[in-house]
């Protein structure tokens, strides 16, 4: 199904030397309030000859491929003519002012939602009570109702009015149009009723009150808008987290060898810069002098540091753990590995715009249809009956019964309940896309380091030469490595201290770049380093070779000139990895292990957890290529990862599952976040997402059927506005109740906490 990384490396999109890239522009689009707005902007841009555009409502960006000769001003003018505002941007990262604007809008939405939610219940109770029992209307009750309702239908509902006015200026309609008409009509009729039809405190006329309708519509839809705005603001975090990996400043060497501090963004190809222990390499380059152990896990996913020296290539975003090197910059900016990762995340996020909620997709037909029906109802009643009250009641009933409150609640209500339910199992999913994708995935790509494994080196085996005591070997090695900063050395020292307690002091400790370390323990020189062919006795050599073949890191311990044994270390496999793979396989999913680590290590982990399909030595851009190949073959792909290097693949996959203990870049790029280190929660997350999607589809089906059945009844006068308002509220209550069923389902953790065999046994016992 998927070809190897080596066969594809020369064809990887964005690889060095690939210059056949289309001319692209990034536009920031302001004024979009729903997926229908994004679809409208996309249609407007794609009508221009030589333009191919994708608009992402979540990030408020438009990715536009333009043919030569198409000017940016033409694109901006087209967007402005559609009722929105656009500007050209040159960075995948949200500008500071844009981020500040998103924060301000989110805060304002929150305040509007709080006001609407707090006032809705008293408005609802009083409206229903005073309509059913007019005798309870005391002097001044009208002003009390107006005082409670005014903040909701004016200030809190203003975003709907603003969007409807903007759409009207450009001769179009959106859901905001229908919402605004319903709120204004219900409020206007209610004020007319309470001040003119039933002006007396104990009047028994036809002045029914519907103020609960506009208050409820405003509160419920603001809740949905707030959730969308919150999700949209988070969508840029993956890019920001990736960018934070890069160095901010760098020490540059001039022609005379003098060091100067400079902003990393100012580097040019050919510049030489210094990297010291603990510093981040500023850009892709080649080592000119010196040697160091580099932690490349953030960029490649390798579980152990890599020794580099003169002539070796290094990647920006990797960290020097030991040693000082001078590097010559070979790629800068967007041409670097990190720059290409940023571009891949940005591209994948733009592609998500194709997934729209069903309510948004039909709004272009639903809204004008309802308005026409309401107008036709008003005209028909005026021509046949002529009674103003009955005429207005029928037309208003159509608007109220069709107000898309249930449609607006269908997705966010289920999401809110599902998120609450998922929190019990350590699961968080961000948006509707994750639910849609969970239904169709058939392939799961699993990262190794930090996902299937613990992500840190640990002592696996002490291999002793003939006549050497195991504790003595570990005591000597641990004593030397207590002075080491290398991850392998720290793992050896930690294991020795845990097993033996206090360790002897080491004198004359020296790091041997690229090979190991040495020091004097109890007056004897002890040297620890890599295995050299032919230096060990045959039996010890065979055991070391077997450990290396199994994917473990092996270091040899010498006492003086005599090899006394070896230590093998490995990145420990998570206990939950094998059960998780088994459960994913039971769901009918094909599991693939994908890692930047070497083939031997990858195969050893795969054998231990039951995966047959392994892709080793895969770079971040190649992970994306693997996913795109599988998608091109008709597969729906999920990616499970935790590292910065996994972020592009998580963003590109149909479903990205990020391990919560991983990096911010992975968490922000993923669609589903598994907060626990227990990998069986991945299966639980997919199961919960599928159940949530089913509930959402039921909610949407109910909302549409309700409107289709209720609108004709309202049009012929069988539903007055009060009953219509109650029916609309009942529809919303059904959506909320149906969504609440997710809370009463069996805990997902209970479904996946045991291996498949144990679950089958439990079922057999129950039978």
C-alpha positions as CSV (number, residue, x, y, z in Angstrom):
1,X,0.0,0.0,0.0
2,X,2.8,2.4,0.9
3,X,6.3,2.5,-0.7
4,X,9.4,2.9,1.4
5,X,11.0,6.2,2.3
6,X,14.1,5.4,0.4
7,X,12.2,4.8,-2.8
8,X,10.4,8.1,-2.4
9,X,13.1,10.4,-0.9
10,X,14.0,12.0,-4.2
11,X,10.4,12.8,-5.0
12,X,9.3,14.1,-1.6
13,X,7.3,17.3,-2.0
14,X,9.2,20.3,-0.8
15,X,12.5,18.5,-0.8
16,X,15.7,20.4,-1.3
17,X,16.1,21.4,-4.9
18,X,12.4,21.2,-5.8
19,X,11.7,24.5,-7.6
20,X,8.5,23.4,-9.4
21,X,6.1,25.0,-6.9
22,X,3.0,27.1,-8.0
23,X,2.8,30.8,-7.3
24,X,0.7,31.1,-4.2
25,X,-0.8,33.9,-2.2
26,X,-2.1,33.9,1.3
27,X,-5.0,36.1,2.1
28,X,-6.4,36.9,5.5
29,X,-10.2,37.2,5.3
30,X,-12.2,39.2,7.8
31,X,-16.0,39.2,8.4
32,X,-16.8,35.4,7.9
33,X,-19.3,34.2,10.5
34,X,-20.0,30.6,9.3
35,X,-18.9,28.0,6.9
36,X,-21.3,29.4,4.3
37,X,-19.4,32.6,4.3
38,X,-16.2,30.7,3.6
39,X,-17.9,28.9,0.8
40,X,-19.1,32.2,-0.7
41,X,-15.6,33.7,-0.6
42,X,-14.2,30.6,-2.2
43,X,-16.7,30.7,-5.0
44,X,-16.0,34.4,-5.7
45,X,-12.3,33.8,-5.9
46,X,-12.6,30.7,-8.1
47,X,-14.7,32.6,-10.6
48,X,-11.6,34.6,-11.5
49,X,-9.8,33.1,-14.5
50,X,-6.4,31.6,-13.6
51,X,-7.3,31.4,-9.8
52,X,-7.7,28.3,-7.7
53,X,-8.6,29.1,-4.0
54,X,-9.3,27.2,-0.8
55,X,-10.8,29.2,2.1
56,X,-10.4,28.0,5.6
57,X,-13.1,29.4,7.9
58,X,-11.2,28.1,11.0
59,X,-8.0,30.1,10.3
60,X,-9.7,32.9,8.4
61,X,-7.2,32.3,5.6
62,X,-7.5,31.8,1.8
63,X,-4.7,29.9,0.0
64,X,-4.8,31.1,-3.6
65,X,-2.8,29.7,-6.5
66,X,-2.6,32.3,-9.2
67,X,-1.6,32.2,-12.9
68,X,0.9,34.7,-14.2
69,X,-0.6,38.1,-14.8
70,X,-3.3,37.9,-12.1
71,X,-2.8,40.7,-9.7
72,X,-3.5,40.5,-6.0
73,X,-5.6,43.7,-6.1
74,X,-8.1,41.9,-8.3
75,X,-8.5,39.2,-5.7
76,X,-8.9,41.7,-2.8
77,X,-11.5,43.7,-4.8
78,X,-13.5,40.5,-5.5
79,X,-13.6,39.6,-1.8
80,X,-14.5,43.1,-0.8
81,X,-17.3,43.1,-3.4
82,X,-18.7,39.9,-1.8
83,X,-19.0,41.7,1.5
84,X,-15.8,40.7,3.3
85,X,-12.4,42.2,3.7
86,X,-9.1,40.6,2.6
87,X,-5.4,41.5,2.7
88,X,-2.3,39.8,1.5
89,X,0.0,38.2,4.1
90,X,3.5,36.8,3.7
91,X,3.8,34.5,6.7
92,X,2.0,31.3,7.7
93,X,1.9,32.6,11.3
94,X,-0.9,34.8,12.5
95,X,0.3,38.3,12.8
96,X,0.3,39.8,16.3
97,X,-2.5,42.2,15.5
98,X,-4.6,39.4,14.1
99,X,-4.1,37.2,17.1
100,X,-5.0,40.2,19.4
101,X,-8.1,40.8,17.3
102,X,-9.1,37.1,17.7
103,X,-8.6,37.3,21.4
104,X,-10.7,40.5,21.6
105,X,-13.6,39.0,19.6
106,X,-13.5,35.8,21.7
107,X,-13.7,37.9,24.9
108,X,-16.6,40.0,23.5
109,X,-18.5,36.8,22.5
110,X,-18.0,35.4,25.9
111,X,-19.4,38.5,27.6
112,X,-22.4,38.5,25.2
113,X,-23.0,34.8,25.9
114,X,-22.9,35.3,29.7
115,X,-25.5,38.2,29.5
116,X,-27.8,36.2,27.2
117,X,-27.5,33.0,29.3
118,X,-28.1,34.7,32.6
119,X,-31.2,36.6,31.4
120,X,-32.7,33.9,29.3
121,X,-34.2,31.8,32.2
122,X,-36.1,34.6,33.9
123,X,-37.3,35.9,30.5
124,X,-38.5,32.4,29.5
125,X,-40.2,31.8,32.9
126,X,-42.0,35.1,32.9
127,X,-43.0,35.0,29.2
128,X,-44.7,31.6,29.5
129,X,-46.2,32.3,32.9
130,X,-47.7,35.7,32.0
131,X,-49.0,34.3,28.7
132,X,-50.8,31.4,30.3
133,X,-51.9,33.2,33.4
134,X,-52.7,36.9,32.5
135,X,-54.1,37.5,36.0
136,X,-50.5,37.5,37.3
137,X,-49.7,40.6,35.3
138,X,-49.1,43.3,37.9
139,X,-48.6,47.0,37.3
140,X,-45.4,47.7,35.5
141,X,-44.9,44.2,34.3
142,X,-44.4,45.4,30.7
143,X,-41.3,47.5,31.7
144,X,-39.8,44.6,33.7
145,X,-40.0,42.4,30.6
146,X,-38.5,45.0,28.4
147,X,-35.7,45.7,30.9
148,X,-34.8,42.0,31.0
149,X,-35.0,41.5,27.2
150,X,-33.4,44.6,25.9
151,X,-29.8,43.7,26.7
152,X,-30.2,40.3,25.0
153,X,-31.9,41.3,21.8
154,X,-29.8,44.4,21.3
155,X,-26.2,44.2,22.6
156,X,-25.9,40.3,22.9
157,X,-27.6,39.7,19.5
158,X,-25.6,42.4,17.7
159,X,-23.2,40.0,15.9
160,X,-26.2,38.4,14.1
161,X,-27.6,41.8,13.0
162,X,-24.2,43.1,11.8
163,X,-23.6,40.0,9.7
164,X,-27.2,40.1,8.3
165,X,-26.8,43.8,7.4
166,X,-23.5,43.1,5.6
167,X,-25.1,40.2,3.7
168,X,-28.1,42.4,2.7
169,X,-25.7,45.1,1.3
170,X,-24.4,42.5,-1.1
171,X,-27.9,41.1,-1.9
172,X,-27.4,37.7,-0.2
173,X,-28.6,35.9,2.8
174,X,-27.1,33.8,5.5
175,X,-28.3,32.0,8.7
176,X,-27.7,35.4,10.4
177,X,-30.4,36.8,8.2
178,X,-33.0,34.4,9.4
179,X,-31.9,34.6,13.0
180,X,-32.1,38.4,12.9
181,X,-35.5,38.4,11.3
182,X,-36.8,36.0,13.8
183,X,-35.4,37.9,16.8
184,X,-36.7,41.3,15.5
185,X,-40.1,40.0,14.6
186,X,-40.7,38.1,17.8
187,X,-39.4,41.0,19.9
188,X,-41.4,43.6,17.9
189,X,-44.6,41.6,18.1
190,X,-44.2,41.0,21.8
191,X,-43.7,44.7,22.6
192,X,-46.7,45.5,20.5
193,X,-48.7,42.9,22.4
194,X,-47.7,43.9,25.9
195,X,-48.1,47.6,25.4
196,X,-51.1,47.8,23.1
197,X,-53.1,44.5,22.9
198,X,-53.0,43.8,26.6
199,X,-52.2,47.2,28.1
200,X,-54.1,46.5,31.4
201,X,-52.7,44.6,34.3
202,X,-55.5,42.0,34.1
203,X,-56.4,42.1,30.5
204,X,-57.3,38.8,28.7
205,X,-56.8,39.7,25.1
206,X,-54.6,38.1,22.5
207,X,-51.4,39.7,23.6
208,X,-49.3,36.6,23.9
209,X,-45.7,37.1,24.8
210,X,-42.8,35.5,22.8
211,X,-39.8,37.3,24.4
212,X,-38.5,33.9,25.4
213,X,-38.0,33.0,21.7
214,X,-35.5,35.8,20.8
215,X,-33.8,35.4,24.1
216,X,-33.4,31.6,23.6
217,X,-32.3,31.9,20.0
218,X,-29.7,34.5,21.0
219,X,-28.3,32.5,23.9
220,X,-28.1,29.1,22.2
221,X,-26.5,30.4,19.0
222,X,-24.1,32.6,20.8
223,X,-22.9,29.4,22.6
224,X,-22.3,27.8,19.2
225,X,-20.5,30.9,17.9
226,X,-18.3,31.1,21.0
227,X,-17.2,27.4,20.6
228,X,-16.4,28.1,16.9
229,X,-14.4,31.2,17.7
230,X,-12.5,29.4,20.4
231,X,-11.6,26.5,18.1
232,X,-10.6,29.0,15.3
233,X,-8.2,30.8,17.7
234,X,-6.6,27.5,18.6
235,X,-6.1,26.5,15.0
236,X,-3.1,28.8,14.6
237,X,-1.3,27.3,17.6
238,X,0.2,24.4,15.7
239,X,2.1,26.9,13.5
240,X,3.2,29.0,16.5
241,X,4.4,25.9,18.4
242,X,6.4,24.8,15.4
243,X,7.9,28.2,15.0
244,X,9.0,28.3,18.6
245,X,11.4,25.4,18.0
246,X,13.6,27.7,15.9
247,X,16.4,29.7,17.5
248,X,15.8,33.4,18.0
249,X,19.4,34.5,18.0
250,X,22.7,33.1,16.7
251,X,26.4,33.7,17.2
252,X,27.8,34.5,13.8
253,X,31.5,34.4,12.8
254,X,32.7,37.1,10.5
255,X,35.6,36.8,8.0
256,X,38.1,37.5,10.8
257,X,36.7,34.8,13.1
258,X,35.1,37.4,15.5
259,X,31.8,36.4,17.0
260,X,28.7,38.6,16.8
261,X,25.1,38.0,18.0
262,X,22.5,38.3,15.3
263,X,18.9,37.5,14.8
264,X,18.6,34.0,13.4
265,X,16.1,35.3,10.7
266,X,18.9,37.5,9.3
267,X,21.1,34.5,8.4
268,X,22.0,34.0,4.7
269,X,23.4,31.0,2.9
270,X,27.1,30.8,3.5
271,X,27.1,32.4,6.9
272,X,29.1,30.6,9.6
273,X,27.8,30.4,13.1
274,X,28.7,28.8,16.4
275,X,26.6,26.3,18.4
276,X,27.5,25.5,22.0
277,X,26.1,22.8,24.3
278,X,22.4,23.5,25.1
279,X,21.9,25.8,22.1
280,X,19.6,25.3,19.2
281,X,21.0,25.1,15.7
282,X,19.6,28.2,13.9
283,X,19.2,26.8,10.4
284,X,20.1,23.9,8.1
285,X,23.8,23.7,7.4
286,X,27.1,21.7,7.3
287,X,29.5,21.3,10.2
288,X,32.7,23.1,9.4
289,X,34.7,22.3,12.6
290,X,34.2,20.7,16.0
291,X,32.0,17.8,17.0
292,X,28.8,17.4,19.1
293,X,26.0,15.1,20.1
294,X,22.8,16.4,18.6
295,X,19.3,15.8,19.9
296,X,17.4,15.5,16.6
297,X,14.2,14.1,18.1
298,X,12.2,17.2,17.6
299,X,12.9,17.1,13.8
300,X,13.3,13.5,13.0
301,X,11.9,11.5,15.9
302,X,15.2,9.7,16.6
303,X,15.3,8.4,20.1
304,X,19.0,8.9,20.8
305,X,21.5,11.7,20.1
306,X,23.5,11.6,16.9
307,X,27.3,12.4,16.8
308,X,28.2,14.9,14.1
309,X,31.6,16.3,12.9
310,X,33.1,18.1,10.0
311,X,31.2,17.5,6.8
312,X,28.0,16.3,8.4
313,X,24.7,18.0,7.7
314,X,22.6,19.4,10.5
315,X,19.0,20.6,10.8
316,X,17.8,23.8,12.2
317,X,15.6,23.3,15.3
318,X,17.9,20.5,16.7
319,X,19.8,20.9,19.9
320,X,23.4,20.4,20.8
321,X,23.7,18.4,23.9
322,X,27.5,18.1,24.1
323,X,30.4,19.7,22.2
324,X,30.9,23.0,20.2
325,X,30.6,23.1,16.5
326,X,30.9,25.8,13.8
327,X,28.2,25.4,11.1
328,X,28.0,26.9,7.6
329,X,24.3,27.8,6.6
330,X,23.2,25.9,3.5
331,X,19.4,26.6,3.6
332,X,17.5,29.5,5.3
333,X,13.9,30.5,5.9
334,X,11.2,28.5,4.1
335,X,13.8,26.3,2.4
336,X,14.9,24.6,5.7
337,X,13.4,21.4,7.0
338,X,11.5,23.4,9.7
339,X,10.3,25.9,7.1
340,X,8.9,23.1,5.0
341,X,7.2,21.6,8.0
342,X,5.5,24.9,8.7
343,X,4.4,25.0,5.0
344,X,3.0,21.5,5.3
345,X,0.9,22.3,8.4
346,X,-0.4,25.5,6.8
347,X,-1.4,23.6,3.6
348,X,-3.1,20.8,5.5
349,X,-5.1,23.3,7.6
350,X,-6.3,25.1,4.5
351,X,-7.5,21.7,3.1
352,X,-9.8,21.3,6.1
353,X,-12.0,24.0,4.7
354,X,-13.6,21.4,2.5
355,X,-15.3,19.8,5.6
356,X,-18.4,21.9,6.3
357,X,-21.3,21.3,8.6
358,X,-24.5,20.1,6.9
359,X,-26.4,23.1,8.3
360,X,-24.0,25.5,6.7
361,X,-24.0,23.7,3.4
362,X,-27.8,24.1,2.9
363,X,-28.1,27.6,4.4
364,X,-27.9,29.1,0.9
365,X,-31.2,27.5,0.1
366,X,-32.8,27.1,3.5
367,X,-32.7,30.8,4.5
368,X,-34.2,32.5,1.4
369,X,-36.8,29.7,1.2
370,X,-38.0,30.3,4.7
371,X,-38.1,34.1,4.1
372,X,-40.2,33.5,0.9
373,X,-42.5,31.2,2.7
374,X,-43.0,33.7,5.5
375,X,-43.7,36.5,3.0
376,X,-46.1,34.3,1.0
377,X,-47.9,33.4,4.2
378,X,-48.3,37.0,5.1
379,X,-49.6,37.9,1.7
380,X,-52.0,34.9,1.5
381,X,-53.5,35.6,4.9
382,X,-54.0,39.3,4.0
383,X,-55.8,38.3,0.8
384,X,-58.0,35.6,2.3
385,X,-58.6,36.6,5.9
386,X,-57.6,40.2,6.4
387,X,-57.3,40.0,10.2
388,X,-54.1,41.7,11.1
389,X,-53.5,39.7,14.2
390,X,-54.1,36.3,12.5
391,X,-52.0,37.4,9.5
392,X,-49.1,38.4,11.6
393,X,-49.4,35.4,13.9
394,X,-49.1,33.0,10.9
395,X,-46.1,34.8,9.3
396,X,-44.3,35.2,12.6
397,X,-45.0,31.5,13.4
398,X,-43.2,30.6,10.2
399,X,-40.1,32.7,11.1
400,X,-40.1,31.4,14.7
401,X,-40.6,27.8,13.9
402,X,-37.9,27.9,11.2
403,X,-35.4,29.7,13.4
404,X,-32.3,27.4,13.2
405,X,-31.9,27.0,16.9
406,X,-31.9,23.2,16.7
407,X,-29.7,23.3,13.7
408,X,-27.3,25.6,15.5
409,X,-27.3,23.3,18.5
410,X,-27.0,20.0,16.7
411,X,-23.2,20.1,16.5
412,X,-22.1,22.2,19.5
413,X,-24.4,20.5,22.0
414,X,-23.1,17.1,21.1
415,X,-19.6,18.3,21.1
416,X,-19.9,19.9,24.5
417,X,-21.4,16.8,26.0
418,X,-18.9,14.6,24.3
419,X,-16.0,16.7,25.5
420,X,-17.3,16.5,29.0
421,X,-17.7,12.7,28.7
422,X,-14.3,12.4,27.0
423,X,-12.6,14.2,29.9
424,X,-13.3,11.2,32.1
425,X,-11.2,9.1,29.7
426,X,-8.5,11.6,29.1
427,X,-9.7,12.5,25.6
428,X,-10.2,15.9,24.0
429,X,-11.3,16.4,20.4
430,X,-11.3,19.8,18.9
431,X,-13.9,20.1,16.2
432,X,-16.5,18.4,13.9
433,X,-13.8,17.3,11.4
434,X,-12.4,14.8,13.9
435,X,-15.8,13.2,14.2
436,X,-16.4,13.0,10.4
437,X,-12.9,11.5,9.9
438,X,-13.3,8.8,12.6
439,X,-16.2,7.2,10.7
440,X,-14.1,6.3,7.6
441,X,-10.5,5.8,8.7
442,X,-9.1,2.4,7.7
443,X,-5.3,3.0,8.2
444,X,-3.4,4.1,11.3
445,X,0.1,5.4,11.2
446,X,1.8,5.2,14.6
447,X,4.9,7.2,15.5
448,X,7.5,5.2,17.5
449,X,9.5,7.5,19.8
450,X,7.4,9.0,22.6
451,X,4.3,7.4,21.3
452,X,4.7,3.6,21.2
453,X,7.8,4.0,23.4
454,X,8.6,6.1,26.5
455,X,10.8,8.5,24.6
456,X,13.8,8.1,26.9
457,X,16.7,5.7,27.1
458,X,16.7,3.0,29.8
459,X,19.1,0.2,30.7
460,X,17.9,-3.0,29.2
461,X,20.6,-5.6,29.9
462,X,24.0,-6.0,31.6
463,X,26.3,-8.3,29.5
464,X,29.3,-9.5,31.5
465,X,32.5,-11.1,30.2
466,X,33.5,-14.4,31.8
467,X,34.3,-14.1,35.5
468,X,32.9,-10.5,35.9
469,X,30.3,-9.7,38.5
470,X,27.2,-7.9,37.1
471,X,26.9,-5.5,40.0
472,X,30.6,-4.6,39.7
473,X,30.3,-3.9,36.0
474,X,27.3,-1.7,36.6
475,X,29.0,0.0,39.6
476,X,32.1,1.1,37.6
477,X,30.1,2.2,34.5
478,X,27.6,4.1,36.7
479,X,30.4,5.9,38.6
480,X,31.9,7.2,35.4
481,X,28.6,8.2,33.8
482,X,27.5,10.2,36.9
483,X,29.6,13.0,35.4
484,X,28.2,12.7,31.9
485,X,25.6,14.9,30.3
486,X,24.9,12.4,27.4
487,X,21.4,10.7,27.5
488,X,23.0,7.3,27.3
489,X,25.3,8.1,30.2
490,X,22.5,9.6,32.3
491,X,20.4,6.4,31.8
492,X,23.4,4.2,32.9
493,X,24.0,6.3,36.0
494,X,20.3,6.4,36.9
495,X,20.0,2.6,36.6
496,X,23.2,2.0,38.6
497,X,22.1,4.4,41.4
498,X,18.7,2.8,41.6
499,X,20.1,-0.7,41.8
500,X,23.2,-0.2,43.9
501,X,22.6,3.1,45.8
502,X,25.6,5.3,46.4
503,X,28.3,5.1,43.7
504,X,32.0,5.8,44.1
505,X,33.6,9.1,43.0
506,X,35.2,9.5,39.6
507,X,38.4,11.3,39.0
508,X,39.7,12.7,35.7
509,X,36.5,12.4,33.8
510,X,36.9,13.1,30.1
511,X,34.3,13.0,27.3
512,X,35.5,11.2,24.2
513,X,33.6,13.0,21.4
514,X,31.8,10.5,19.1
515,X,32.9,7.5,21.1
516,X,32.1,7.7,24.9
517,X,33.7,8.7,28.1
518,X,36.5,7.7,30.6
519,X,37.5,8.3,34.2
520,X,39.3,6.8,37.2
521,X,37.3,4.8,39.7
522,X,39.1,3.4,42.8
523,X,42.4,4.3,41.1
524,X,41.6,2.3,37.9
525,X,40.8,3.8,34.5
526,X,37.4,2.9,33.3
527,X,36.4,3.6,29.7
528,X,32.9,3.3,28.2
529,X,32.2,3.6,24.5
530,X,30.9,2.1,21.3
531,X,31.6,-1.4,20.2
532,X,34.6,-1.6,17.9
533,X,34.8,-4.7,15.6
534,X,37.3,-7.3,16.8
535,X,38.0,-5.8,20.2
536,X,35.9,-8.2,22.2
537,X,36.1,-11.9,23.0
538,X,34.0,-13.9,20.6
539,X,31.2,-14.8,23.1
540,X,30.8,-11.2,24.2
541,X,31.0,-10.0,20.6
542,X,28.1,-12.3,19.6
543,X,25.9,-11.1,22.5
544,X,26.6,-7.4,21.6
545,X,25.9,-8.0,18.0
546,X,22.6,-9.7,18.8
547,X,21.6,-6.8,21.1
548,X,22.4,-4.3,18.3
549,X,20.4,-6.4,15.8
550,X,17.5,-6.2,18.2
551,X,17.6,-2.4,17.9
552,X,19.3,-1.6,21.2
553,X,22.2,0.8,21.8
554,X,25.3,-1.1,23.0
555,X,28.3,0.4,24.9
556,X,31.3,-1.6,26.0
557,X,33.0,-1.1,29.4
558,X,36.8,-1.4,29.7
559,X,38.7,-1.7,33.0
560,X,42.1,-0.6,32.0
561,X,42.7,-2.3,28.7
562,X,40.5,-5.3,29.4
563,X,36.9,-5.4,28.1
564,X,34.8,-6.6,31.1
565,X,31.3,-6.4,29.6
566,X,28.7,-4.3,27.8
567,X,25.5,-2.5,28.6
568,X,22.5,-2.5,26.2
569,X,20.0,0.3,26.4
570,X,16.7,0.9,24.7
571,X,13.8,3.3,24.5
572,X,11.3,1.3,26.6
573,X,8.0,0.3,24.9
574,X,4.9,1.5,26.6
575,X,3.0,-1.3,28.4
576,X,-0.2,-0.2,26.6
577,X,1.3,-0.3,23.1
578,X,0.6,-4.0,22.3
579,X,-3.0,-4.0,23.6
580,X,-3.7,-0.8,21.7
581,X,-2.4,-2.2,18.4
582,X,-4.5,-5.4,19.0
583,X,-7.6,-3.3,19.6
584,X,-7.0,-1.1,16.6
585,X,-6.6,-4.2,14.5
586,X,-9.9,-5.6,15.9
587,X,-11.6,-2.4,14.6
588,X,-10.5,-3.4,11.1
589,X,-7.7,-0.8,11.0
590,X,-4.4,-1.4,9.3
591,X,-1.5,-0.3,11.6
592,X,1.8,1.0,10.2
593,X,4.8,2.0,12.4
594,X,6.4,5.1,11.0
595,X,9.6,6.5,12.5
596,X,12.7,8.5,11.8
597,X,14.8,5.9,13.8
598,X,16.9,3.2,12.2
599,X,15.5,0.0,10.7
600,X,16.8,-2.4,13.4
601,X,15.2,-0.4,16.2
602,X,12.0,0.0,14.4
603,X,11.7,-3.7,13.5
604,X,12.4,-4.7,17.1
605,X,9.6,-2.4,18.4
606,X,7.2,-3.6,15.7
607,X,7.8,-7.3,16.6
608,X,7.2,-6.6,20.3
609,X,3.8,-4.9,19.7
610,X,2.5,-6.9,16.8
611,X,2.9,-4.6,13.8
612,X,3.9,-6.1,10.4
613,X,4.1,-2.9,8.3
614,X,7.2,-0.8,9.3
615,X,8.6,2.4,7.7
616,X,12.0,3.4,9.2
617,X,14.2,6.4,8.5
618,X,11.3,8.5,7.5
619,X,11.7,12.3,7.7
620,X,8.7,14.6,8.6
621,X,8.1,15.6,5.0
622,X,8.2,11.9,4.1
623,X,5.5,11.1,6.7
624,X,3.3,13.6,4.9
625,X,4.1,11.9,1.6
626,X,3.2,8.5,3.0
627,X,-0.2,9.9,4.1
628,X,-0.9,11.5,0.8
629,X,0.0,8.3,-1.1
630,X,-2.4,6.3,1.0
631,X,-5.1,9.0,0.5
632,X,-4.5,9.0,-3.2
633,X,-5.1,5.2,-3.2
634,X,-8.5,5.8,-1.5
635,X,-7.5,5.1,2.1
636,X,-8.6,7.3,5.0
637,X,-5.6,7.7,7.3
638,X,-5.2,8.4,11.0
639,X,-1.9,9.5,12.4
640,X,-0.9,9.0,16.1
641,X,2.1,11.0,17.2
642,X,3.6,13.2,20.0
643,X,6.6,15.0,18.5
644,X,7.3,18.3,16.8
645,X,8.3,16.3,13.8
646,X,4.9,14.7,13.7
647,X,3.0,18.0,13.5
648,X,2.8,18.1,9.7
649,X,1.6,14.5,9.4
650,X,-1.0,15.1,12.2
651,X,-2.3,18.1,10.3
652,X,-2.3,16.3,6.9
653,X,-3.9,13.1,8.1
654,X,-7.7,12.6,7.8
655,X,-7.6,12.2,11.6
656,X,-4.7,13.4,13.7
657,X,-4.4,11.9,17.2
658,X,-1.9,13.6,19.4
659,X,-0.5,12.2,22.6
660,X,-1.1,14.8,25.4
661,X,2.3,14.2,27.0
662,X,3.9,15.2,23.7
663,X,4.9,18.6,22.3
664,X,2.7,21.6,21.9
665,X,3.2,21.5,18.1
666,X,1.8,17.9,18.0
667,X,-1.1,18.7,20.3
668,X,-2.1,21.8,18.4
669,X,-1.9,20.1,15.0
670,X,-3.9,17.1,16.1
671,X,-7.7,16.8,15.8
672,X,-8.0,14.4,18.8
673,X,-5.8,14.7,21.9
674,X,-5.2,11.7,24.1
675,X,-4.3,13.2,27.5
676,X,-3.3,9.9,29.1
677,X,-0.1,7.9,28.3
678,X,-2.3,4.8,28.0
679,X,-2.4,4.1,24.3
680,X,-5.6,2.0,24.6
681,X,-7.3,5.4,25.0
682,X,-6.6,5.9,21.3
683,X,-9.2,3.2,20.5
684,X,-11.5,4.7,23.1
685,X,-11.1,8.1,21.4
686,X,-12.1,6.7,18.0
687,X,-15.1,4.9,19.4
688,X,-16.3,7.9,21.3
689,X,-15.8,10.1,18.2
690,X,-17.9,7.7,16.1
691,X,-20.7,7.7,18.7
692,X,-20.7,11.4,18.9
693,X,-20.9,11.7,15.1
694,X,-23.9,9.4,15.1
695,X,-25.6,11.6,17.7
696,X,-24.9,14.7,15.7
697,X,-26.4,13.2,12.6
698,X,-29.5,12.2,14.6
699,X,-29.7,15.8,15.8
700,X,-29.4,17.3,12.3
701,X,-32.0,14.8,11.0
702,X,-34.5,15.8,13.7
703,X,-33.9,19.5,13.1
704,X,-34.5,19.2,9.4
705,X,-37.6,16.9,9.7
706,X,-39.0,19.2,12.4
707,X,-38.7,22.2,10.1
708,X,-40.1,20.4,7.1
709,X,-43.2,19.3,9.1
710,X,-43.7,22.4,11.2
711,X,-43.3,25.2,8.6
712,X,-46.5,24.1,6.6
713,X,-48.5,23.8,9.8
714,X,-47.4,27.3,10.8
715,X,-48.2,28.7,7.4
716,X,-51.8,27.5,7.4
717,X,-52.4,29.0,10.9
718,X,-52.4,25.8,12.9
719,X,-49.5,27.0,15.1
720,X,-49.7,30.4,16.7
721,X,-46.4,32.1,17.7
722,X,-46.6,30.9,21.3
723,X,-47.0,27.3,20.2
724,X,-44.3,27.8,17.5
725,X,-42.0,29.2,20.1
726,X,-42.7,26.2,22.4
727,X,-42.2,23.8,19.6
728,X,-38.9,25.5,18.7
729,X,-37.8,25.2,22.3
730,X,-38.9,21.6,22.4
731,X,-36.9,20.9,19.3
732,X,-33.9,22.4,21.0
733,X,-34.6,20.4,24.1
734,X,-34.7,17.2,22.1
735,X,-31.3,18.0,20.6
736,X,-29.9,18.7,24.1
737,X,-31.5,15.5,25.5
738,X,-30.2,13.4,22.6
739,X,-26.7,14.8,23.0
740,X,-26.8,14.1,26.8
741,X,-27.1,10.3,26.0
742,X,-23.3,10.5,25.4
743,X,-22.9,11.0,29.1
744,X,-24.8,7.8,29.9
745,X,-22.8,5.5,27.6
746,X,-20.4,3.0,29.0
747,X,-17.0,4.7,29.8
748,X,-14.7,4.4,26.8
749,X,-11.9,3.5,29.1
750,X,-13.8,0.4,30.3
751,X,-14.2,-0.7,26.7
752,X,-10.5,-0.6,26.0
753,X,-8.8,-1.1,29.3
754,X,-8.3,-4.8,28.8
755,X,-6.7,-6.8,26.0
756,X,-9.1,-8.4,23.5
757,X,-8.8,-11.9,25.0
758,X,-9.7,-10.7,28.5
759,X,-12.8,-8.9,27.1
760,X,-13.9,-12.0,25.2
761,X,-13.6,-14.1,28.4
762,X,-15.6,-11.6,30.3
763,X,-18.4,-11.7,27.7
764,X,-18.3,-15.5,27.8
765,X,-18.6,-15.5,31.6
766,X,-21.6,-13.1,31.4
767,X,-23.3,-15.4,29.0
